Amino acid sequence: MEEPVPTAKQLLGGYNAAKDSVWVVESSIDRLTSETNDGEKLEIKGDIERNVGHLKIVVANQHMIDSGHDLTILQAAIDAGTACLESTTWPEPPEEEE
């Protein structure tokens, strides 16, 4: 079954949601420069991972590619978030109790 073509309004909504993810990635990276404890660092890591994942889905969507929206800011956030995830020493998650 073929995916329905989204309306311009739906594409704009998706693009705006993606820009929110850009903000989360950028602010999360900024938060790492402040003094954070291990729990906060793990929360930041999760925020970056989730939002980079969301952005990867958006920039791979053919309807979004064809929409004319500027995807370069989304790709820049993917690149920055991925670099941060790879270059940061992250604490080990706490052991889960059974």
C-alpha distances in whole Angstrom, upper triangle without the diagonal:
4,7,9,12,15,18,22,23,20,20,24,24,22,25,27,26,26,30,31,29,32,34,34,34,37,39,38,40,43,43,44,47,49,50,48,48,46,44,43,42,40,38,38,36,34,33,33,30,28,28,28,25,23,25,23,20,20,22,19,17,16,16,19,21,21,22,25,26,29,27,31,32,29,29,33,32,30,33,36,34,33,37,38,37,38,41,42,44,42,44,43,41,43,43,42,44,43
4,6,9,12,15,18,20,17,17,21,21,19,22,25,24,24,27,28,27,29,32,32,32,35,37,37,38,41,42,42,45,47,49,46,47,45,43,42,41,39,37,37,35,33,32,32,29,27,27,26,24,22,23,21,18,18,19,17,14,13,13,16,18,17,18,22,23,26,24,27,29,26,27,30,30,28,31,34,32,32,35,37,35,37,40,41,43,41,43,43,41,44,44,42,45,44
4,6,9,12,15,17,14,14,18,18,16,18,21,20,20,23,25,24,26,29,29,29,32,34,33,35,38,38,39,42,44,46,43,44,42,40,39,38,36,34,34,33,30,29,29,27,24,24,24,21,19,19,19,15,15,17,15,11,11,10,13,15,15,16,19,20,23,21,25,26,23,24,28,27,25,28,31,29,29,33,34,33,34,38,38,41,39,41,40,39,41,42,40,43,42
4,6,9,13,14,11,12,16,16,15,17,20,20,20,23,24,24,26,29,29,30,32,34,34,36,38,39,40,43,45,47,44,45,44,42,40,40,38,36,35,34,31,30,30,28,25,25,25,23,20,21,20,17,16,18,16,13,12,10,13,15,14,15,18,19,22,21,25,26,23,25,28,28,27,30,32,31,31,34,36,35,36,39,40,42,41,43,43,41,43,44,42,45,45
4,7,9,11,10,10,13,14,13,15,18,18,18,21,23,23,25,27,28,28,31,33,33,35,37,38,39,42,43,46,44,45,44,42,40,39,38,36,35,34,31,30,29,28,25,24,24,22,20,19,19,16,15,16,15,11,10,7,10,13,11,11,15,16,19,19,23,24,21,23,26,26,25,28,31,30,30,33,35,34,36,39,40,42,41,43,43,41,44,45,43,46,46
4,7,8,6,6,10,10,10,12,15,15,16,18,20,20,22,24,25,26,28,30,31,32,34,35,37,39,41,43,41,43,42,39,38,37,36,33,32,32,29,27,27,26,23,22,22,21,18,18,18,15,13,15,15,11,11,7,9,12,11,10,14,14,17,17,21,22,19,21,25,24,24,27,29,28,29,32,33,32,35,37,38,40,39,41,41,40,42,43,42,45,45
4,5,5,6,9,10,11,12,14,15,17,18,20,21,23,25,26,27,29,30,32,33,35,36,38,40,42,44,42,44,43,41,39,39,37,35,34,34,31,29,29,28,26,24,24,23,20,20,21,18,15,17,18,14,13,10,11,14,12,10,13,13,17,18,22,22,20,23,26,25,25,28,30,29,31,34,35,34,37,39,40,42,41,43,44,42,44,46,44,47,48
4,5,5,6,9,10,10,12,14,15,16,18,20,21,23,24,26,27,28,30,32,33,34,36,38,40,42,41,43,42,40,38,38,37,34,33,33,31,28,28,28,25,23,24,23,20,19,20,18,15,16,17,14,14,10,10,13,11,8,10,11,14,16,19,19,18,21,24,23,24,27,28,28,30,32,33,33,36,38,38,41,40,43,43,42,44,46,45,48,49
4,5,5,6,9,10,10,12,14,15,17,19,20,21,23,25,26,27,29,30,32,33,35,37,38,41,39,41,41,39,36,36,35,33,31,32,30,27,27,27,24,22,23,23,19,19,21,18,15,17,19,16,16,12,12,15,14,11,13,12,16,17,20,20,19,22,24,23,24,27,28,28,30,32,33,33,36,38,38,41,39,42,42,40,43,45,43,46,47
4,5,5,6,9,10,11,12,14,15,17,18,20,21,23,25,26,27,29,30,31,34,36,37,39,38,39,39,36,34,34,33,30,29,29,27,24,25,24,21,19,21,20,16,16,18,15,13,15,16,13,14,10,10,14,13,11,14,12,16,16,20,19,17,20,23,22,22,25,27,26,27,30,31,31,33,36,36,38,37,39,39,38,40,42,40,43,44
4,5,5,6,9,10,10,12,14,15,16,19,20,21,23,24,26,27,29,30,32,34,35,38,37,38,38,36,33,33,32,29,28,28,26,23,23,23,20,18,19,18,15,14,15,13,10,12,13,10,11,8,7,10,10,7,10,9,12,12,16,16,14,17,20,19,19,22,24,23,25,28,28,29,31,33,34,37,35,38,38,37,40,41,40,43,44
4,5,5,6,9,10,10,12,14,15,17,18,20,21,22,24,26,27,28,31,32,34,37,35,37,37,35,32,32,32,29,27,28,26,23,23,23,21,18,19,19,15,14,17,15,12,13,16,13,14,11,9,12,12,9,10,8,11,12,15,15,14,17,19,18,19,22,23,23,25,28,28,28,31,33,33,36,35,37,38,37,40,42,41,44,45
4,5,5,6,9,10,11,13,14,15,17,19,20,21,23,25,26,27,29,31,32,35,33,35,35,32,30,30,29,26,25,26,24,21,21,22,19,16,18,18,14,14,16,15,12,14,16,14,16,13,11,14,15,12,14,11,14,14,17,16,14,18,20,18,19,23,23,22,24,27,27,27,30,32,32,35,33,36,36,35,37,39,38,41,42
4,5,5,6,9,10,11,12,14,15,17,19,20,21,23,25,26,27,30,31,33,32,33,33,31,28,28,27,24,23,23,21,19,18,19,16,13,15,14,10,10,13,11,8,11,13,11,13,11,8,12,13,11,13,10,12,12,15,14,12,15,17,16,16,20,21,20,21,24,25,25,27,29,30,32,31,33,34,32,35,37,36,38,39
4,5,5,6,9,10,10,13,14,15,17,18,20,21,23,24,26,28,30,32,31,33,33,31,28,28,27,25,23,23,22,19,18,19,16,13,14,15,11,10,12,11,8,10,12,11,13,11,8,11,12,10,11,7,9,9,12,11,9,12,15,14,14,18,19,18,20,23,23,24,26,28,28,31,30,33,34,33,35,38,37,40,41
4,5,5,6,9,10,11,13,14,15,17,18,20,21,22,25,27,28,31,29,31,31,29,27,27,26,23,22,22,21,18,18,19,16,13,15,16,12,11,15,14,11,13,16,15,17,15,12,14,16,13,13,10,11,11,14,12,11,14,16,14,16,19,19,18,21,23,23,24,27,28,28,31,30,32,34,32,35,37,36,39,41
4,5,5,7,9,10,11,13,14,15,16,19,20,21,23,25,26,29,27,29,29,27,24,24,23,20,19,20,18,15,15,16,13,10,12,13,9,9,13,12,10,12,15,14,17,15,12,15,17,15,16,13,13,13,15,13,11,14,16,13,14,18,18,17,19,22,22,22,25,27,26,29,27,29,30,29,31,34,33,36,37
4,5,5,6,9,10,11,12,14,15,17,19,20,22,24,25,28,26,28,28,26,23,23,22,20,18,18,17,14,13,14,12,8,10,11,7,6,10,10,7,9,12,12,15,14,11,13,16,14,14,11,11,9,12,10,7,10,12,10,11,14,15,14,16,19,19,19,22,24,24,27,25,28,29,28,31,33,32,36,37
4,5,5,6,9,10,11,12,14,15,17,18,20,22,24,26,25,28,28,26,23,23,23,20,18,19,18,14,14,15,14,10,11,13,11,9,12,13,10,12,15,15,18,17,13,15,17,15,15,11,10,10,11,8,7,11,11,9,11,14,14,14,17,19,18,19,22,24,24,27,26,28,30,29,32,34,34,37,39
4,5,5,6,9,10,11,12,14,15,16,19,21,22,24,23,25,25,23,20,20,20,17,15,17,16,12,12,14,12,9,11,13,10,10,14,14,12,14,17,17,20,19,16,18,20,18,18,15,14,13,14,11,10,13,14,11,13,16,15,14,17,19,18,19,22,23,23,26,24,26,28,27,29,32,31,34,36
4,5,5,6,9,10,10,12,14,15,17,19,21,23,21,23,23,21,19,18,18,15,13,14,13,9,9,11,9,5,8,10,7,7,11,12,10,12,15,16,19,19,15,17,20,19,19,15,15,13,14,11,8,11,12,8,10,13,12,11,13,16,15,15,19,20,20,23,21,24,25,24,27,29,29,32,34
4,5,5,6,9,10,11,12,14,16,18,19,22,21,24,23,22,19,18,19,17,14,14,14,11,10,12,11,7,8,11,10,8,11,13,12,12,16,17,19,19,16,17,20,18,18,14,13,11,11,8,6,9,9,6,8,11,10,9,12,14,14,15,18,19,19,22,21,24,26,25,28,31,31,34,36
4,6,5,6,8,10,10,12,14,16,17,20,19,22,22,21,18,17,18,16,13,15,15,11,10,13,13,9,11,14,13,11,15,16,15,16,19,20,23,22,19,20,23,21,21,17,15,14,14,10,10,13,11,8,11,14,12,11,15,16,15,16,19,20,19,22,21,24,26,25,28,31,31,34,36
4,6,5,6,8,10,10,12,15,16,18,17,19,19,18,15,14,15,12,9,11,11,7,7,10,10,7,9,12,11,11,14,16,15,17,19,21,24,24,20,22,25,23,23,19,18,16,16,13,12,14,13,9,11,14,12,10,13,15,13,14,18,18,17,20,18,21,22,21,24,27,27,30,33
4,6,5,6,9,10,11,13,15,18,16,19,18,18,15,13,14,12,9,10,10,7,5,9,9,6,7,11,11,10,13,15,15,15,18,20,23,23,20,21,24,23,23,19,17,15,15,12,10,12,10,7,8,10,8,6,10,11,10,11,14,15,14,17,16,19,21,20,23,26,27,30,33
4,5,5,6,9,10,12,14,17,16,19,19,19,16,14,16,14,11,12,13,10,9,12,13,10,11,14,14,13,15,18,17,17,20,22,25,25,22,22,26,24,23,20,17,16,14,11,11,12,10,7,10,11,8,8,12,12,10,12,15,15,15,18,18,20,23,23,26,29,30,33,36
4,5,5,6,9,10,11,14,14,17,18,17,13,13,15,13,9,12,13,10,9,13,14,11,13,16,16,15,18,20,20,20,23,25,28,28,24,25,28,27,26,22,20,19,18,14,14,16,14,11,13,14,11,10,14,15,12,14,17,17,15,18,17,20,22,22,24,28,28,32,34
4,5,5,7,9,10,13,11,14,14,14,10,9,11,9,6,8,10,7,7,10,11,10,11,15,15,15,17,20,20,20,23,25,28,28,25,26,29,28,28,24,22,20,19,16,15,16,15,11,13,14,11,9,12,13,10,11,14,14,12,15,14,16,18,18,21,24,25,28,31
4,5,5,7,10,12,12,15,15,15,12,10,12,12,8,9,12,10,8,11,13,12,12,15,16,16,18,20,21,21,23,25,28,29,26,26,30,29,28,25,22,20,18,15,15,15,13,10,12,12,8,7,11,10,7,9,12,12,10,13,13,16,19,19,22,25,27,30,33
4,5,6,7,11,11,15,16,16,13,12,14,13,10,12,15,12,11,15,17,15,15,19,19,18,21,24,23,23,26,28,31,32,28,29,32,30,29,26,23,22,20,17,17,18,15,13,15,15,11,11,14,13,10,13,16,14,13,15,15,18,21,21,24,27,29,32,35
4,5,5,8,8,11,13,13,9,9,12,11,8,11,13,11,11,15,16,15,16,19,20,20,22,25,25,25,28,30,33,33,30,31,34,33,32,28,26,24,23,20,19,20,18,15,17,17,14,13,16,15,12,13,16,15,13,15,14,16,19,19,21,25,26,29,32
4,5,7,7,10,11,12,9,7,10,11,8,9,13,12,11,14,16,16,16,19,21,20,22,25,25,26,28,30,33,34,31,32,35,34,33,30,27,25,24,21,20,21,18,15,17,17,13,12,14,13,10,11,14,12,9,11,11,13,16,17,19,23,25,28,31
4,7,8,12,13,15,12,10,14,14,11,13,16,15,14,18,20,19,19,22,24,23,25,28,28,28,31,33,36,36,33,33,37,36,35,31,29,27,25,22,22,22,19,17,19,18,14,14,16,15,11,14,16,13,11,13,13,15,19,20,22,26,28,31,34
4,6,10,12,14,11,10,14,14,12,14,17,16,16,19,21,20,21,24,25,25,27,30,30,30,33,35,38,39,35,36,39,38,37,33,31,29,28,24,24,25,22,20,22,21,18,17,19,18,15,16,19,17,14,15,15,16,19,20,22,26,27,30,34
4,7,10,12,9,10,13,14,12,15,17,17,18,20,22,22,23,26,27,27,29,32,32,33,35,37,40,41,38,39,42,41,40,36,34,32,31,27,27,28,25,23,24,24,20,19,21,20,16,17,20,17,14,14,14,14,17,18,20,23,25,28,31
4,7,8,6,6,10,10,10,12,14,15,15,18,20,20,21,24,25,25,27,30,30,31,33,35,39,39,36,37,41,39,39,36,33,31,30,27,26,27,25,22,23,23,20,18,20,19,15,16,18,17,13,13,11,11,14,15,16,20,22,24,28
4,6,5,6,9,10,11,12,14,15,17,18,20,21,22,24,26,27,28,31,32,33,35,37,40,41,38,39,43,41,41,38,36,34,33,30,29,29,27,24,25,25,22,20,21,21,17,17,19,18,14,13,11,9,12,12,13,17,19,21,25
4,5,5,6,9,10,10,12,14,15,16,18,20,21,22,24,26,27,29,30,31,33,35,39,40,37,38,41,41,41,37,36,33,32,29,28,28,27,24,23,24,21,19,20,19,16,15,17,16,12,11,8,6,8,9,10,13,16,18,22
4,5,5,6,9,10,11,12,14,15,17,19,20,21,23,24,26,28,29,30,32,34,37,38,35,37,40,39,40,36,35,32,32,29,27,28,27,23,23,24,22,19,20,21,17,16,18,18,15,13,10,8,10,8,9,13,14,16,20
4,5,5,6,9,10,10,12,14,15,17,18,20,21,22,24,26,27,28,30,32,36,36,33,35,38,37,37,34,32,30,29,26,25,25,24,21,21,22,19,17,18,19,15,14,18,17,14,13,11,10,12,11,12,16,17,20,23
4,5,5,6,9,10,11,12,14,15,16,18,20,21,22,25,26,27,28,31,34,35,32,33,37,36,36,32,31,28,27,24,23,23,22,19,19,19,17,14,15,16,12,11,14,13,10,10,7,7,10,10,12,16,18,21,24
4,5,5,6,9,10,10,12,14,15,16,18,20,21,23,25,26,27,29,33,34,31,32,36,35,36,32,31,28,28,25,23,23,22,19,18,20,17,14,15,16,13,11,14,14,11,11,7,7,8,7,10,13,14,18,21
4,5,5,6,9,10,11,12,14,15,17,18,20,22,23,24,26,28,31,32,29,31,34,33,34,30,29,26,26,23,21,22,22,18,18,19,17,14,16,17,14,12,16,17,14,14,11,11,12,10,12,15,16,19,22
4,5,5,6,9,10,11,12,14,15,16,18,20,21,22,24,26,30,30,27,29,32,31,31,28,26,24,23,20,19,19,18,15,15,16,14,11,13,14,11,10,14,14,11,12,10,11,13,12,15,18,19,22,25
4,5,5,6,9,10,11,12,14,15,16,19,20,21,23,25,28,29,27,28,31,31,31,28,26,23,23,20,18,18,18,14,14,15,13,9,10,12,9,7,11,12,9,10,8,10,11,11,14,17,18,22,24
4,5,5,6,8,10,11,12,14,15,17,19,20,21,23,27,28,25,27,30,29,30,27,26,23,23,21,18,19,19,15,14,16,15,11,12,14,12,10,13,15,13,14,11,12,13,11,14,17,17,20,22
4,6,5,6,8,10,11,12,14,16,17,18,20,22,25,26,23,25,28,27,27,24,23,20,21,18,16,17,16,13,13,15,13,10,12,14,12,11,14,16,14,16,13,15,16,15,17,20,20,23,26
4,6,5,6,8,10,10,12,14,15,16,18,20,24,24,22,23,26,25,26,23,21,18,18,15,13,14,13,10,9,11,10,6,8,11,9,8,11,13,12,14,12,15,16,16,19,22,22,26,28
4,6,5,6,9,10,11,13,14,16,17,19,22,24,21,22,26,25,26,23,22,19,19,17,14,14,15,11,10,12,11,8,8,11,10,8,11,14,13,15,13,15,16,15,18,20,21,24,26
4,6,5,6,9,10,11,13,15,16,17,21,22,19,21,24,24,25,22,21,18,19,17,14,15,16,12,11,14,14,10,11,15,13,12,15,17,16,18,16,18,18,17,19,21,21,24,26
4,5,5,6,9,10,11,12,14,16,19,20,17,18,22,21,22,19,18,15,16,13,10,12,13,9,8,12,12,9,10,14,13,12,15,17,17,19,17,20,21,19,22,25,25,28,30
4,5,5,6,9,10,11,12,14,18,19,16,17,21,20,21,18,17,13,14,12,9,9,10,7,5,9,9,6,7,11,11,10,13,15,15,18,17,20,21,20,23,26,26,29,31
4,5,5,7,9,10,11,13,16,18,16,17,20,20,21,19,18,15,16,15,11,11,13,11,8,11,13,10,10,14,14,12,15,18,18,20,18,21,21,20,23,25,25,28,29
4,5,5,6,9,10,11,15,15,13,15,18,18,19,16,16,13,15,14,10,11,13,11,9,13,14,12,13,16,16,15,18,20,21,23,21,24,24,23,26,27,27,30,31
4,5,5,6,9,10,13,14,11,12,16,15,16,14,13,10,11,10,6,8,10,8,7,10,12,10,11,15,15,15,17,20,20,23,22,25,26,25,28,30,30,33,34
4,5,5,6,9,12,14,12,12,16,16,17,15,14,11,12,12,8,8,11,10,7,10,13,11,11,14,16,15,16,19,20,23,22,25,26,25,28,30,30,33,34
4,6,5,6,10,11,10,11,14,15,16,15,15,12,14,14,11,11,14,13,11,14,16,14,14,18,19,18,20,23,24,26,25,27,28,26,30,31,30,34,34
4,5,5,9,9,7,9,12,11,13,11,12,9,12,12,8,10,13,12,11,14,16,15,16,19,20,20,22,24,25,28,27,29,30,29,32,34,33,36,37
4,6,8,9,7,7,10,11,12,10,10,7,9,10,7,7,11,11,10,12,15,15,15,18,19,19,21,23,25,28,27,30,31,30,33,35,35,38,40
4,6,9,8,7,11,12,14,13,13,10,12,14,11,10,14,14,12,14,17,17,16,19,21,21,22,25,26,29,28,31,31,31,34,35,35,38,39
4,6,5,6,9,10,12,12,13,11,14,15,12,13,17,17,15,17,20,19,19,22,24,23,25,28,29,32,31,34,34,33,36,37,36,40,40
4,5,5,6,8,11,12,14,12,15,17,15,15,18,19,17,20,23,22,22,25,27,27,28,31,32,35,34,37,37,36,40,41,40,43,44
4,5,5,6,9,10,13,12,16,17,15,16,20,20,19,22,24,24,24,27,29,28,30,33,34,37,36,38,39,38,41,42,41,44,45
4,5,5,8,7,10,8,12,13,11,13,16,16,16,19,21,21,21,24,26,26,27,30,31,34,33,36,37,36,39,40,40,43,44
4,6,7,7,9,8,11,13,12,12,15,16,16,18,20,21,21,23,25,26,27,29,31,34,34,37,37,37,40,42,41,45,46
4,6,8,10,10,14,16,15,15,19,20,19,21,24,24,25,27,29,29,31,33,35,38,37,40,41,40,44,45,45,48,49
4,6,9,10,13,15,14,15,18,19,19,22,24,24,25,27,29,30,31,33,35,38,37,40,41,40,43,45,44,47,48
4,6,8,11,13,13,15,17,18,19,21,23,24,25,27,28,29,31,33,34,37,37,40,42,41,44,46,46,49,50
4,6,9,10,10,12,14,15,16,18,20,21,22,24,26,27,28,30,31,35,34,37,39,38,41,43,43,46,47
4,6,7,8,10,11,13,14,15,17,18,20,21,23,24,26,27,29,32,32,35,37,36,40,42,42,45,47
4,5,5,6,9,10,11,12,14,15,16,18,20,21,23,24,26,29,29,32,34,33,37,39,39,42,44
4,5,5,6,9,10,10,12,14,15,16,18,20,21,22,24,27,28,31,33,33,36,39,39,43,45
4,5,5,6,9,10,10,12,14,15,16,18,20,21,22,26,26,29,31,31,34,37,37,41,43
4,5,5,6,9,10,11,12,14,15,16,18,20,21,24,24,27,29,29,32,34,34,38,40
4,5,5,6,9,10,10,12,14,15,16,18,20,23,23,27,28,28,32,34,35,38,40
4,5,5,6,8,10,11,12,14,15,16,18,22,22,26,28,28,31,34,35,38,41
4,5,5,6,8,10,10,12,14,15,16,20,20,23,25,25,28,31,32,35,37
4,6,5,6,8,10,10,12,14,15,19,19,22,23,23,27,29,30,34,35
4,6,5,6,9,10,11,12,14,18,18,22,24,24,28,30,31,35,37
4,6,5,6,9,10,10,12,16,16,20,22,23,26,29,30,34,36
4,5,5,6,9,10,11,14,14,17,19,20,23,26,27,30,33
4,5,5,6,9,10,13,14,17,19,19,23,25,27,30,32
4,5,5,6,8,12,13,17,19,20,24,27,28,32,34
4,5,5,6,9,10,14,16,18,21,24,26,29,32
4,6,6,8,8,12,14,15,19,21,23,26,29
4,6,8,9,13,15,16,20,22,24,28,30
4,7,9,13,15,17,21,24,26,29,32
4,6,10,12,15,18,21,23,27,29
4,7,9,12,15,18,21,24,27
4,7,9,12,15,17,21,24
4,6,9,12,15,18,21
4,6,9,12,15,18
4,6,9,12,15
4,6,9,12
4,6,9
4,6
4
